[in-house]
Amino acid sequence: PPPPSLPLPSLPLPSPPLPSPPSLSPTTTQRRLPGPLDPEWRSRGKHFFVLTVSGKPIYTYHGDEDELASLMALLSALVSVAKDQGDFPISLRTASGTTIVFLSQGPLLFAATSRLGEPVAALQKQLKLMHLQMLVVVSSSLHRVLMRNPSFDARSLLEGVPSVLDRLVKGMRRRIDFLFPAVRPLPLPALDRSAVTEVLADAVKTCGHGALQGFIFGGDRLIAGARPKSGSAFSVSSSSISSSSTSSSPAAAAPPHPYDVQLLINFIAATPSCRLGGGEAFMPITLPVVDPGTFVHAYTSFLDVHSGICLVLLTSAPETFHLLSAARAKVESRLKTTGLLSRLARLLSPPSSPLSSDAAAAAAAAIASSTTPSSTTPPSALPMSPILGLSTADDLLAVEHLPRPLGGPLGSTPLWNYVIYYRNRCQLVSSPPGRLFGSSLVAAESLTVAYMQLHSLLYEGSAGTVLPGDDLTAFLANAAAAATTTTK
């Protein structure tokens, strides 16, 4: 040791070790819960399972696949027996009110259980969309692999797919877009939409010989779309969902199906690499409804990361990446120069209206007592609904801001909520849950279930579907009342 008279040298203290970043692997995220014996897992109102015909687990919405291996083997055996007896497809309803639905897609089995009152047709459509979402990433080649080797662990081919399916399932619980072959457009003035579409169409024409489609998305909404041949505004085909196509080059010849657009939006939003640094991403995908067996390349770039404005260019020629990058630069420059990008960002930002929880409770209590707010109650006295994902564009569609001939404002007419499906345009417009339903996601999901049941009665011919309560009004009233006392 040094002499006491000499000062000890000041040595730098070692820095504490940095915590390890959380893994992005979907098998270790916080959504994973223990197996079926865990009370929290059993308390969930809805479950989704994906497995092979041999019983190999692939995906579960709640829990861990390995912990649920025995349960999935049981599901596989149940389906096998039903097929042998000629009773497949099957749907079950237990004495406790749980609906169980199965879907077979080649070597893959899909199962859903729900205690939320959803009709069988809605659950079947959700399972079909989950299958199509998987094909966006791996194409129908996954079927060929499993047909050759049914015991193969397909999870090695589906890296990142669980997080994409998670987001899809959450969206289907809170919105009814999946019930219709339609896209949700962003509300825009006609002049602004025409200007954005013109910018996109000019850019798509410069993307080379393999250019297929061009889109500009804002969050989960479509802002504009264009095709290279005509440069015209985006159009979609509403043909039914199919697993194959007879066209020699369907991805290039046919316009995208609305479900292709829905699944593409979900895939991009659930893929972190598309947002990193707001940079460029280039990846192979399929359009599973148009052509599930052919890969195209998707070029993505977020023009504004905070508001979720994203440019997507689809091409069949991967060597044209430099042309796609140059097209993106032109689109971004023109949108910024004209001020369109900033106006779009404002539409996609959260509304600035303050929330009044007391007014929300008063409105819910009025509905629960089978009364509507007095016509003398000013709409400003009722709060805006802070449902997750609410933007200024959503606020523009709220019942509170509708003119009286269209059913608004809230408190002046009986209208509480609406959904409009434009069949010829393949577009869907809906109001957010609204002030009467408060901020609870439980209320938003209950409203979605009510629309599922109405859709089943109107379009699926499900005469056996019974709305909870005396009628739909009572059901919505109960959902609005529960919004002030129930959290999720």
C-alpha positions in Angstrom: 0.0 0.0 0.0 1.3 3.6 -0.6 2.5 5.6 2.4 -0.2 7.4 4.4 1.1 10.8 3.4 0.6 10.2 -0.3 -3.0 10.5 -1.6 -4.5 7.5 -3.1 -5.0 7.7 -6.8 -8.6 8.2 -7.8 -9.5 5.2 -9.8 -12.6 5.2 -11.9 -15.3 3.0 -10.5 -16.4 0.2 -12.8 -19.7 1.0 -14.4 -22.6 -1.2 -13.4 -23.5 -3.7 -16.1 -26.2 -2.5 -18.5 -29.4 -4.5 -18.3 -29.9 -6.8 -21.2 -32.4 -5.5 -23.7 -35.6 -7.4 -23.8 -35.7 -10.1 -26.4 -37.8 -9.5 -29.4 -38.6 -13.1 -29.7 -42.3 -13.7 -29.5 -41.8 -16.7 -27.3 -40.4 -14.6 -24.4 -42.7 -11.5 -24.5 -44.9 -10.6 -21.6 -48.0 -11.8 -23.5 -47.0 -15.4 -22.8 -48.7 -17.0 -19.8 -48.3 -20.4 -18.2 -50.3 -23.4 -19.2 -54.0 -24.3 -18.9 -53.8 -25.0 -15.2 -53.0 -21.4 -14.4 -56.0 -19.4 -13.1 -55.1 -16.4 -15.2 -55.0 -18.4 -18.4 -58.3 -20.1 -17.6 -60.0 -16.7 -16.9 -59.4 -15.4 -20.4 -62.6 -15.1 -22.4 -61.1 -16.0 -25.7 -58.4 -18.3 -27.0 -56.9 -19.0 -30.4 -54.8 -22.1 -31.3 -52.8 -23.0 -34.4 -51.4 -26.5 -34.8 -50.6 -29.1 -37.4 -52.8 -32.1 -38.1 -50.3 -34.3 -36.2 -50.9 -32.1 -33.1 -47.6 -30.1 -33.2 -48.2 -26.7 -31.6 -47.5 -23.6 -33.7 -49.2 -20.6 -32.0 -51.5 -19.7 -29.1 -52.8 -16.3 -28.3 -52.5 -16.8 -24.5 -50.0 -19.0 -22.8 -47.0 -21.0 -24.0 -47.2 -23.5 -26.9 -45.0 -26.0 -25.2 -47.1 -25.9 -22.0 -50.2 -26.4 -24.1 -48.9 -29.3 -26.2 -51.1 -31.9 -24.5 -54.2 -29.7 -25.1 -53.3 -29.2 -28.7 -52.8 -33.0 -29.2 -56.4 -33.4 -27.8 -57.7 -30.9 -30.2 -56.0 -32.7 -33.1 -57.5 -36.0 -32.0 -61.0 -34.5 -31.7 -60.8 -33.1 -35.2 -59.4 -36.5 -36.5 -62.4 -38.4 -35.1 -64.8 -35.8 -36.4 -63.4 -36.1 -39.9 -63.5 -39.9 -39.8 -67.2 -39.8 -38.9 -67.9 -37.2 -41.6 -68.9 -34.5 -39.0 -66.3 -31.9 -39.9 -66.3 -28.9 -39.9 -67.6 -28.8 -36.3 -68.6 -26.1 -33.9 -69.5 -26.8 -30.3 -71.2 -24.8 -27.5 -70.7 -26.0 -24.0 -73.1 -25.8 -21.1 -71.1 -22.9 -19.6 -71.7 -20.8 -22.8 -68.3 -21.3 -24.4 -68.3 -21.5 -28.2 -65.6 -23.7 -29.8 -64.9 -23.5 -33.6 -62.4 -25.4 -35.7 -61.0 -24.7 -39.2 -58.9 -27.0 -41.3 -56.6 -25.6 -43.9 -54.5 -28.3 -45.5 -52.0 -29.6 -42.9 -52.9 -26.8 -40.5 -55.7 -26.8 -37.9 -57.1 -23.6 -36.3 -59.3 -23.5 -33.2 -61.0 -20.7 -31.3 -62.9 -20.7 -28.0 -64.9 -17.7 -26.9 -67.2 -16.8 -24.0 -67.9 -13.4 -25.3 -71.1 -14.3 -27.3 -69.5 -14.1 -30.7 -71.4 -16.1 -33.4 -69.8 -19.1 -35.1 -69.6 -17.4 -38.5 -67.5 -14.5 -37.0 -65.1 -16.9 -35.3 -64.7 -18.9 -38.5 -63.8 -15.7 -40.4 -61.3 -14.7 -37.8 -59.6 -18.1 -38.1 -59.5 -17.8 -41.9 -57.8 -14.4 -41.6 -55.3 -15.8 -39.2 -54.4 -18.4 -41.8 -54.1 -15.8 -44.6 -52.0 -13.6 -42.3 -49.5 -16.5 -41.9 -49.4 -16.9 -45.7 -48.4 -13.3 -46.0 -45.1 -14.2 -44.5 -44.4 -17.8 -45.6 -46.7 -18.3 -48.6 -48.4 -21.6 -49.3 -45.0 -23.4 -49.3 -45.6 -24.0 -45.6 -48.3 -26.4 -46.6 -46.0 -28.3 -48.9 -43.4 -28.6 -46.1 -45.9 -30.0 -43.6 -47.4 -32.3 -46.2 -44.0 -33.9 -46.7 -43.2 -34.1 -43.0 -46.3 -33.7 -40.7 -44.2 -33.9 -37.6 -42.0 -31.0 -38.6 -41.9 -28.1 -36.0 -43.2 -25.3 -38.2 -42.3 -22.6 -35.6 -38.7 -22.5 -37.1 -40.2 -21.1 -40.3 -42.5 -18.6 -38.6 -40.1 -16.3 -36.8 -41.9 -13.1 -36.0 -45.3 -14.4 -37.0 -46.7 -14.7 -33.5 -46.4 -11.0 -32.9 -48.2 -10.3 -36.2 -51.0 -12.7 -35.2 -51.2 -11.1 -31.8 -51.9 -7.7 -33.3 -54.4 -9.1 -35.7 -56.4 -10.8 -33.0 -56.4 -7.7 -30.8 -57.7 -5.6 -33.8 -60.4 -8.1 -34.5 -61.6 -7.8 -30.9 -62.1 -4.1 -31.1 -63.1 -3.4 -34.8 -65.4 -5.1 -37.2 -63.3 -4.4 -40.4 -62.6 -8.2 -40.7 -66.3 -8.9 -41.2 -66.4 -7.1 -44.6 -64.1 -7.2 -47.6 -63.3 -3.5 -47.2 -60.6 -1.0 -46.3 -61.0 1.9 -43.9 -60.1 5.2 -45.7 -58.7 8.2 -43.9 -61.2 11.1 -43.9 -59.7 13.7 -46.2 -60.9 16.7 -48.2 -61.4 15.7 -51.8 -58.7 18.0 -53.1 -56.1 16.7 -50.6 -56.9 13.1 -51.5 -56.6 13.8 -55.2 -53.3 15.6 -54.7 -51.8 12.7 -52.6 -53.1 10.1 -55.2 -51.5 12.1 -58.0 -48.1 12.2 -56.2 -48.3 8.5 -55.5 -49.3 7.6 -59.1 -46.4 9.6 -60.6 -44.0 7.8 -58.3 -45.3 4.3 -59.1 -44.8 5.0 -62.8 -41.0 5.4 -62.1 -40.6 2.1 -60.2 -39.5 0.0 -63.2 -41.0 -2.8 -65.1 -41.9 -5.0 -62.0 -44.0 -2.4 -60.2 -47.4 -3.8 -59.1 -49.0 -1.5 -56.5 -48.4 1.6 -54.5 -50.0 2.6 -51.2 -49.9 5.3 -48.6 -51.2 4.2 -45.2 -51.9 6.3 -42.1 -52.0 3.9 -39.2 -54.6 1.3 -40.0 -56.3 3.5 -42.7 -55.7 3.8 -46.4 -54.8 7.3 -47.6 -54.2 6.6 -51.3 -53.4 3.8 -53.7 -52.3 3.6 -57.3 -51.4 1.0 -60.0 -48.6 1.5 -62.6 -50.5 0.8 -65.8 -53.1 3.6 -65.6 -51.8 5.6 -62.6 -55.4 5.8 -61.5 -56.7 6.0 -58.0 -56.7 2.7 -56.0 -59.4 0.2 -56.7 -60.1 -3.1 -55.1 -61.9 -6.3 -56.0 -64.4 -7.7 -53.6 -64.3 -11.3 -54.8 -64.6 -13.9 -52.1 -61.6 -15.3 -50.2 -60.0 -18.2 -52.1 -57.0 -20.3 -51.5 -55.8 -20.4 -55.1 -55.9 -18.5 -58.3 -56.1 -19.7 -61.9 -54.4 -16.6 -63.4 -51.0 -17.1 -64.9 -49.7 -14.0 -63.1 -52.6 -13.0 -60.7 -50.5 -10.8 -58.4 -49.6 -8.6 -61.4 -52.9 -8.8 -63.3 -55.5 -8.4 -60.5 -56.0 -5.5 -58.2 -55.4 -6.3 -54.5 -58.2 -7.8 -52.5 -59.4 -5.8 -49.5 -58.3 -8.5 -47.2 -54.9 -8.4 -48.7 -54.7 -4.7 -47.9 -56.0 -5.3 -44.3 -53.4 -8.0 -43.7 -50.6 -6.0 -45.3 -51.3 -3.0 -43.0 -51.3 -5.3 -40.0 -48.1 -7.0 -41.0 -46.2 -3.7 -41.5 -47.5 -2.2 -38.2 -46.5 -5.4 -36.3 -43.0 -5.6 -37.8 -40.5 -3.5 -35.8 -37.9 -3.5 -38.5 -40.2 -1.4 -40.7 -40.1 1.4 -38.2 -36.5 1.4 -37.0 -35.1 4.8 -37.6 -37.9 5.6 -40.0 -35.8 4.1 -42.7 -36.4 1.7 -45.5 -37.3 -1.9 -45.4 -37.5 -4.4 -48.3 -39.0 -7.8 -47.7 -40.7 -10.7 -49.6 -44.4 -11.1 -48.9 -47.4 -12.7 -50.6 -50.9 -11.3 -51.4 -52.6 -14.4 -50.0 -56.1 -13.9 -51.5 -54.8 -12.9 -55.0 -52.0 -15.5 -55.2 -50.8 -17.3 -52.0 -48.0 -19.1 -53.8 -46.1 -16.2 -55.3 -43.8 -13.9 -53.5 -43.7 -10.2 -54.3 -41.3 -7.7 -52.7 -42.7 -4.9 -50.5 -40.7 -1.7 -50.1 -41.8 0.2 -47.0 -40.7 3.6 -45.6 -42.4 5.6 -42.9 -42.7 9.2 -44.1 -43.7 10.2 -40.6 -43.0 7.7 -37.8 -44.9 9.5 -35.1 -48.2 9.6 -37.0 -47.7 6.3 -38.8 -47.7 7.6 -42.4 -46.1 4.8 -44.4 -45.3 4.4 -48.1 -45.6 0.9 -49.5 -44.5 -0.1 -53.0 -45.0 -3.6 -54.3 -42.8 -5.0 -57.1 -42.1 -8.4 -58.6 -38.5 -7.3 -59.5 -36.2 -7.2 -56.5 -33.4 -5.7 -58.5 -35.3 -2.4 -58.8 -34.7 -1.4 -55.1 -32.8 1.7 -56.2 -35.8 2.9 -58.3 -38.2 2.3 -55.3 -35.9 4.3 -53.0 -35.8 7.2 -55.5 -39.5 7.1 -55.9 -39.9 7.4 -52.1 -37.6 10.4 -52.0 -39.8 12.1 -54.7 -43.0 11.3 -52.8 -41.6 12.6 -49.5 -40.3 15.8 -51.1 -43.5 16.7 -52.9 -45.7 15.9 -49.8 -43.6 18.2 -47.7 -43.4 21.0 -50.2 -47.1 21.1 -50.7 -47.8 20.9 -46.9 -49.8 17.7 -47.4 -47.6 15.6 -45.1 -48.1 18.0 -42.1 -51.9 18.0 -42.7 -52.0 14.2 -42.8 -49.9 14.1 -39.6 -52.4 16.4 -37.8 -55.3 14.2 -38.9 -53.6 11.1 -37.4 -52.6 12.7 -34.1 -54.7 12.3 -31.0 -57.6 14.8 -30.6 -57.1 17.7 -28.2 -60.5 17.6 -26.6 -60.3 17.1 -22.8 -61.8 14.1 -21.1 -64.4 14.6 -18.4 -64.9 11.3 -16.4 -67.8 12.8 -14.5 -69.7 13.5 -17.7 -68.9 10.0 -19.0 -70.3 8.5 -15.8 -73.4 10.6 -16.1 -74.0 9.6 -19.7 -73.5 5.9 -18.9 -75.9 6.1 -16.0 -78.5 7.8 -18.3 -78.2 4.9 -20.8 -78.3 2.3 -18.1 -81.7 3.7 -16.9 -83.0 3.2 -20.5 -83.0 6.9 -21.2 -81.1 9.0 -23.6 -79.4 12.3 -22.7 -81.7 15.2 -22.7 -81.9 17.1 -26.0 -81.0 20.2 -24.0 -77.7 18.7 -22.9 -75.0 20.3 -25.0 -72.7 17.8 -26.7 -69.7 19.6 -25.3 -70.8 18.5 -21.8 -70.1 14.9 -22.8 -66.4 13.8 -23.0 -64.5 12.5 -25.9 -63.7 8.8 -25.8 -60.0 8.1 -25.2 -60.1 4.6 -26.7 -56.6 3.5 -27.6 -55.7 4.5 -31.2 -58.3 7.4 -31.4 -57.1 10.1 -33.7 -58.4 13.4 -35.0 -59.6 11.5 -38.1 -61.6 9.2 -35.9 -63.0 12.1 -34.0 -64.3 13.6 -37.3 -66.5 10.5 -37.7 -67.8 10.6 -34.1 -71.6 10.9 -33.7 -70.9 14.0 -31.6 -69.8 15.9 -34.7 -72.4 14.7 -37.2 -75.0 17.2 -38.4 -78.5 16.6 -37.4 -79.7 15.2 -40.8 -77.1 12.5 -40.5 -78.0 11.5 -37.0 -76.1 13.8 -34.8 -75.1 15.5 -32.6 -75.1 13.2 -29.7 -78.0 14.0 -27.3 -80.2 15.4 -30.1 -81.1 12.1 -31.8 -81.1 8.4 -30.7 -78.0 7.6 -32.7 -75.2 6.2 -30.6 -72.9 4.5 -33.1 -72.8 3.5 -36.7 -71.0 1.4 -39.4 -71.4 2.1 -43.1 -70.2 -0.4 -45.7 -69.8 0.9 -49.2 -70.0 -2.4 -51.2 -69.1 -1.0 -54.6 -66.1 0.9 -53.3 -65.1 -1.8 -50.8 -64.8 0.8 -48.1 -66.0 0.9 -44.5 -66.6 3.9 -42.4 -67.5 3.7 -38.7 -67.7 6.0 -35.7 -65.5 5.4 -32.6 -67.2 3.9 -29.6 -68.1 7.4 -28.5 -68.7 9.3 -25.4 -71.6 7.2 -24.2 -69.3 4.2 -24.0 -66.5 5.8 -22.0 -62.9 4.8 -22.2 -63.1 1.1 -21.3 -61.8 -1.3 -23.9 -64.3 -3.8 -22.5 -67.1 -1.6 -23.7 -65.4 -1.3 -27.1 -65.2 -5.0 -27.4 -68.8 -5.5 -26.3 -69.9 -3.1 -29.0 -67.9 -5.1 -31.5 -69.6 -8.3 -30.4 -73.0 -6.7 -30.9 -72.1 -5.8 -34.4 -70.8 -9.3 -35.0 -74.2 -10.7 -34.0 -76.1 -8.3 -36.2 -73.9 -9.1 -39.1 -74.5 -12.8 -38.5 -78.2 -12.3 -38.4 -78.3 -10.1 -41.6 -75.7 -11.8 -43.8 -75.0 -15.3 -42.5 -78.6 -16.4 -41.8 -77.8 -17.4 -38.2 -81.4 -17.6 -37.0 -80.3 -19.2 -33.8 -78.2 -16.2 -32.7 -79.8 -14.4 -29.7 -78.7 -11.0 -28.7 -77.9 -10.7 -25.0 -80.5 -9.0 -22.9 -84.0 -8.1 -24.1 -82.7 -6.5 -27.3 -79.7 -4.7 -28.8 -80.6 -1.5 -27.0 -80.4 -3.1 -23.6 -77.2 -4.8 -24.5 -75.5 -1.5 -25.6 -76.9 0.2 -22.5 -75.3 -2.5 -20.3 -72.0 -2.2 -22.1 -72.0 1.6 -21.7 -72.8 1.3 -18.0 -70.1 -1.3 -17.5 -67.5 1.0 -19.1 -67.4 3.2 -16.0 -66.9 0.4 -13.6 -64.9 -2.3 -15.5 -61.3 -2.0 -16.6 -59.2 -4.5 -18.5 
